């Protein structure tokens, strides 16, 4: 089923990565649901917290609706860092330890330098994306900005802003693809092993290179589930965010030798 890819000469001492089947992401999702079932309070409480934060973002951005799409899509850029507690909870279950949310919350301190640096990189990427998105809207959107509901209908379904959508999703897709490749297993790996940020990112990119189809399936799955969560006015984040967080841990354990 899984084939280990031999380590190639590199300046980084990266672990081997495995080749997996195209449907493997659905196995990770199943394991993620299993983790939620074993610790529903810890997992879903985390999801509730992010659903509340998402609701606050929507309410604050209602009158400045052009920034909400950038913030919601930008949330996906920093989500790998925000889910670090969920990786730690899954790791506790895997090691047969007692589930301890407090310990999981502080788990990043074992490799604080690398984890913090990666988090800073994602935060800077989010800021950059928000500015780029604002410039795109300024260039292609004309007229007064309505509230969020009317704004989305006007942009997505009116047919008057195709250039805006092409530019927005084109640039956003490139940024998201780069972040995905660099982070698909990086943070779980830095949580699990004493590795630096460069080693983690190179390993993550290797996972994508050696598993292009499964990684595409995984990326599309993440986008679809997060779109459902956003489409329910963030309520869906209660389940979707911890589900994807736990599944990401299992993706790392499956992909990295």
C-alpha positions as CSV (number, residue, x, y, z in Angstrom):
1,X,0.0,0.0,0.0
2,X,2.6,2.6,1.1
3,X,6.0,2.8,-0.4
4,X,8.9,4.6,1.3
5,X,10.7,7.1,-0.8
6,X,14.5,6.9,-0.5
7,X,16.2,9.8,1.0
8,X,18.1,11.9,-1.6
9,X,21.3,13.8,-0.9
10,X,20.5,17.1,0.7
11,X,21.9,19.7,2.9
12,X,19.1,18.9,5.4
13,X,18.9,15.6,7.3
14,X,15.3,15.0,6.4
15,X,13.4,11.8,7.2
16,X,12.1,9.6,4.5
17,X,8.6,10.2,3.2
18,X,6.1,7.6,2.1
19,X,4.0,7.4,-1.0
20,X,0.3,6.8,-0.3
21,X,-2.8,6.2,-2.3
22,X,-5.1,8.8,-3.7
23,X,-7.9,8.0,-1.3
24,X,-5.6,8.1,1.8
25,X,-6.9,11.6,3.0
26,X,-10.3,10.0,3.7
27,X,-8.5,7.6,6.0
28,X,-7.0,10.5,7.8
29,X,-10.4,12.1,8.2
30,X,-11.8,8.9,9.6
31,X,-9.0,8.8,12.2
32,X,-9.6,12.4,13.0
33,X,-13.3,11.7,13.7
34,X,-12.2,8.8,15.9
35,X,-10.0,11.2,17.9
36,X,-12.9,13.6,18.4
37,X,-15.1,10.7,19.6
38,X,-12.4,9.8,22.2
39,X,-12.1,13.3,23.6
40,X,-15.2,15.3,22.5
41,X,-15.0,18.0,25.2
42,X,-11.3,18.9,24.5
43,X,-11.7,18.8,20.8
44,X,-15.1,20.5,20.3
45,X,-14.3,23.2,22.9
46,X,-11.4,24.2,20.8
47,X,-13.7,24.3,17.8
48,X,-16.2,26.4,19.7
49,X,-13.5,29.0,20.5
50,X,-12.7,29.4,16.8
51,X,-16.3,29.6,15.8
52,X,-16.8,32.4,18.3
53,X,-13.7,34.2,16.9
54,X,-15.0,33.7,13.4
55,X,-18.4,35.2,14.4
56,X,-16.7,38.2,15.9
57,X,-14.7,38.7,12.7
58,X,-18.0,38.6,10.7
59,X,-19.7,41.0,13.0
60,X,-16.9,43.5,13.0
61,X,-16.4,43.3,9.2
62,X,-20.1,43.6,8.3
63,X,-19.8,47.3,7.5
64,X,-16.4,46.8,5.8
65,X,-17.3,43.7,4.0
66,X,-14.5,43.8,1.4
67,X,-12.0,42.7,4.1
68,X,-14.0,39.7,5.3
69,X,-13.2,37.4,2.3
70,X,-9.5,38.2,2.8
71,X,-9.7,37.5,6.6
72,X,-11.6,34.3,6.2
73,X,-9.4,32.9,3.4
74,X,-6.4,34.2,5.4
75,X,-7.6,32.2,8.3
76,X,-6.8,29.1,6.3
77,X,-3.2,30.3,5.9
78,X,-2.6,30.4,9.7
79,X,-4.8,27.5,10.6
80,X,-1.9,25.0,10.6
81,X,-0.4,26.9,13.5
82,X,-3.6,27.5,15.4
83,X,-4.3,23.8,15.3
84,X,-1.1,22.8,17.2
85,X,-3.0,21.9,20.4
86,X,-5.1,19.4,18.3
87,X,-2.0,17.7,17.0
88,X,-0.8,17.4,20.6
89,X,-4.0,15.9,21.7
90,X,-3.9,13.3,18.9
91,X,-0.3,12.6,19.9
92,X,-1.3,11.9,23.5
93,X,-3.9,9.4,22.3
94,X,-1.4,7.7,20.0
95,X,1.1,7.4,22.9
96,X,-1.5,6.0,25.2
97,X,-1.3,8.9,27.5
98,X,-4.1,10.5,29.5
99,X,-5.7,13.4,27.5
100,X,-4.5,16.6,29.1
101,X,-5.6,19.8,27.4
102,X,-3.3,22.0,29.5
103,X,-0.3,20.0,28.6
104,X,-1.4,20.0,25.0
105,X,-1.7,23.7,25.0
106,X,1.9,24.1,26.1
107,X,3.3,21.3,24.0
108,X,4.8,23.8,21.5
109,X,7.3,24.9,24.1
110,X,9.4,21.8,23.6
111,X,10.5,23.2,20.2
112,X,9.5,26.8,20.8
113,X,12.0,28.4,18.6
114,X,11.1,26.6,15.4
115,X,7.4,26.6,16.1
116,X,7.4,30.3,16.9
117,X,9.4,31.1,13.8
118,X,6.9,29.2,11.6
119,X,4.0,30.9,13.3
120,X,5.6,34.3,12.6
121,X,6.1,33.3,8.9
122,X,2.4,32.4,8.6
123,X,1.3,35.6,10.4
124,X,3.4,37.7,8.0
125,X,1.9,35.8,5.1
126,X,-1.6,36.6,6.4
127,X,-0.8,40.3,6.6
128,X,0.7,40.3,3.1
129,X,-2.3,38.5,1.7
130,X,-4.8,40.9,3.4
131,X,-2.9,43.9,1.8
132,X,-2.8,42.2,-1.6
133,X,-6.5,41.4,-1.4
134,X,-7.3,45.0,-0.5
135,X,-5.3,46.2,-3.5
136,X,-7.1,43.8,-5.8
137,X,-10.5,45.0,-4.6
138,X,-9.5,48.6,-4.9
139,X,-8.4,48.1,-8.5
140,X,-11.4,46.0,-9.7
141,X,-14.4,46.9,-7.5
142,X,-16.3,50.1,-8.1
143,X,-19.0,51.9,-6.2
144,X,-19.9,51.9,-2.5
145,X,-19.3,48.7,-0.5
146,X,-22.6,47.2,0.7
147,X,-23.0,44.9,3.7
148,X,-21.5,41.5,3.6
149,X,-24.5,39.5,2.3
150,X,-25.2,41.9,-0.6
151,X,-21.5,42.3,-1.3
152,X,-20.9,38.6,-1.8
153,X,-24.0,38.4,-4.1
154,X,-22.8,41.4,-6.1
155,X,-19.3,40.1,-6.6
156,X,-19.9,36.4,-7.1
157,X,-23.2,36.3,-9.0
158,X,-23.6,39.5,-10.9
159,X,-21.1,38.7,-13.6
160,X,-19.7,42.2,-13.4
161,X,-16.5,41.4,-11.5
162,X,-15.0,38.5,-13.4
163,X,-11.6,40.2,-13.5
164,X,-11.7,40.7,-9.8
165,X,-12.5,37.1,-9.2
166,X,-9.8,35.9,-11.5
167,X,-7.2,38.1,-9.9
168,X,-8.4,37.3,-6.4
169,X,-8.5,33.6,-6.7
170,X,-5.4,33.5,-9.0
171,X,-3.1,35.3,-6.6
172,X,-4.8,33.7,-3.5
173,X,-4.5,30.2,-5.0
174,X,-0.7,30.7,-5.6
175,X,-0.2,31.9,-2.0
176,X,-2.3,29.1,-0.6
177,X,-0.5,26.5,-2.6
178,X,2.9,27.6,-1.4
179,X,1.7,27.7,2.2
180,X,0.1,24.3,1.9
181,X,3.3,22.7,0.5
182,X,5.4,24.2,3.2
183,X,3.0,23.4,6.1
184,X,1.2,20.2,5.3
185,X,3.3,18.2,7.9
186,X,5.7,20.9,9.2
187,X,4.0,21.8,12.5
188,X,3.1,18.3,13.6
189,X,6.6,17.3,12.8
190,X,8.1,20.1,14.9
191,X,5.8,19.2,17.7
192,X,6.8,15.5,17.5
193,X,10.5,15.8,16.8
194,X,13.3,18.1,17.7
195,X,13.8,19.5,14.2
196,X,14.4,23.0,12.9
197,X,12.0,24.9,10.6
198,X,14.0,24.3,7.5
199,X,14.1,20.5,7.9
200,X,10.3,20.5,8.6
201,X,9.5,22.6,5.6
202,X,11.7,20.6,3.2
203,X,10.1,17.4,4.5
204,X,6.7,18.9,3.9
205,X,7.5,19.8,0.3
206,X,8.9,16.3,-0.3
207,X,5.6,14.9,0.9
208,X,3.8,17.0,-1.7
209,X,6.2,16.2,-4.5
210,X,6.1,12.5,-4.0
211,X,2.3,12.4,-3.4
212,X,0.8,15.0,-5.9
213,X,-2.6,13.3,-6.3
214,X,-3.2,12.5,-2.6
215,X,-2.0,16.0,-1.6
216,X,-4.4,17.5,-4.2
217,X,-7.2,15.5,-2.8
218,X,-6.3,16.6,0.7
219,X,-6.1,20.3,-0.3
220,X,-9.5,20.2,-2.0
221,X,-11.0,18.4,1.0
222,X,-9.7,21.0,3.3
223,X,-11.1,23.8,1.1
224,X,-14.5,22.2,0.8
225,X,-14.9,21.5,4.5
226,X,-13.7,25.0,5.4
227,X,-16.1,26.5,2.9
228,X,-18.9,24.6,4.5
229,X,-17.9,25.9,7.9
230,X,-17.7,29.5,6.6
231,X,-21.0,29.0,4.8
232,X,-22.8,28.2,8.0
233,X,-21.7,31.6,9.5
234,X,-18.8,29.9,11.3
235,X,-20.9,27.5,13.2
236,X,-19.5,24.6,11.3
237,X,-16.0,25.4,12.6
238,X,-17.1,23.7,15.9
239,X,-16.6,20.4,14.2
240,X,-14.6,21.1,11.0
241,X,-11.6,22.8,12.7
242,X,-10.8,20.1,15.2
243,X,-11.7,17.4,12.6
244,X,-9.1,18.7,10.2
245,X,-6.6,19.4,13.0
246,X,-6.7,15.8,14.2
247,X,-6.7,14.5,10.7
248,X,-3.6,16.6,9.9
249,X,-1.7,14.8,12.7
250,X,-2.5,11.4,11.2
251,X,-1.5,12.7,7.7
252,X,1.9,13.5,9.2
253,X,2.3,10.2,10.9
254,X,1.3,8.4,7.7
255,X,3.5,10.4,5.3
256,X,6.7,10.8,7.3
257,X,8.8,7.7,8.1
